[in-house]
Amino acid sequence: MLRLTKIETPTEQRLILEGRLTGPWVADVCANWEELRHAHPERNFVVDLRGITRIDQDGENALALMQREGAKFLATGLRVKHMVEDLETKARETESGRHD
């Protein structure tokens, strides 16, 4: 199960995810992400992963897409922090490759 909470301020849009970012819930997260991203593209996007207990490959792919589209992550727990660091490293490598 996944609980998704949206918080909007004048400068930020935040998705708070709690539970499992797996299987059928990934599509719901992606739909909410698209809605927020298009509603106010000038705002900062934050995805709060501090309440996540499990992420499968589809969940990681969704987070990678969000990261490429400008999301910043809040994370705790060794596995989630490591995954976020990997996403950031891959994004930097991709950006470096585009400028060569």
ABEGO torsion letter per residue (X at the ends): XBBBBBBBBAABBBBBBBEBBBEAAAAAAAAAAAAAAAABAABBBBBBAAABABBBAAAAAAAAAAAAAGBBBBBBEAAAAAAAAAAAAAAAAAAAAAAX
